[in-house]
Amino acid sequence: MSTLMEDDIKRWTAKRKAALVMEIILGKTTVAEASRSFDLPPSEIEEWVDDAKKGMENALRAKPLDIKEQYERQLADLQSAYGEAMLELRARKKLASLLGNEDEK
């Protein structure tokens, strides 16, 4: 691992996370190896990699979004997905009541 990676890391700063993500991107280590080495869940490391990719994509835009715009866009997407899920749930409940399956409410 790089010089930024001490053996006993107590706090994962943004700089340390970035160093680890760069090592994964450059192929110097894998998520599984890092997970074992630093006793972290693979899902957490994968989330850092995903966040880094999003940040990189935004940085390379002709007109980068500011953080507020990014969160607002993400919130709008989540609200839309929630609305769709609620509509589907209501439709299923209505269908169940029309078919006489009252126990599925």
JORAFEN-V651931 format. One record per backbone hydrogen bond with DSSP energy under -0.5 kcal/mol. NH is the residue of the N-H (numbers start at 0). CO is the residue of the C=O. If there is no record, write none. Layout:
# JORAFEN-V651931
nh:NH co:CO
nh:NH co:CO
This chain:
# JORAFEN-V651931
nh:4 co:1
nh:5 co:3
nh:8 co:6
nh:9 co:7
nh:12 co:10
nh:16 co:12
nh:17 co:13
nh:18 co:14
nh:19 co:15
nh:20 co:16
nh:21 co:17
nh:22 co:18
nh:23 co:19
nh:24 co:20
nh:25 co:21
nh:26 co:23
nh:27 co:22
nh:28 co:22
nh:33 co:29
nh:34 co:30
nh:35 co:31
nh:36 co:32
nh:37 co:33
nh:38 co:34
nh:39 co:34
nh:43 co:40
nh:44 co:40
nh:45 co:41
nh:46 co:42
nh:47 co:43
nh:48 co:44
nh:49 co:45
nh:50 co:46
nh:51 co:47
nh:52 co:48
nh:53 co:49
nh:54 co:50
nh:55 co:51
nh:56 co:52
nh:57 co:53
nh:58 co:54
nh:59 co:55
nh:60 co:57
nh:63 co:60
nh:69 co:65
nh:70 co:66
nh:71 co:67
nh:72 co:68
nh:73 co:69
nh:74 co:70
nh:75 co:71
nh:76 co:72
nh:77 co:73
nh:78 co:74
nh:79 co:75
nh:80 co:76
nh:81 co:77
nh:82 co:78
nh:83 co:79
nh:84 co:80
nh:85 co:81
nh:86 co:82
nh:87 co:83
nh:88 co:84
nh:89 co:85
nh:90 co:86
nh:91 co:87
nh:92 co:88
nh:93 co:89
nh:94 co:90
nh:95 co:91
nh:96 co:92
nh:97 co:93
nh:98 co:94
nh:99 co:96
nh:100 co:95
nh:101 co:99
nh:103 co:100
nh:104 co:101
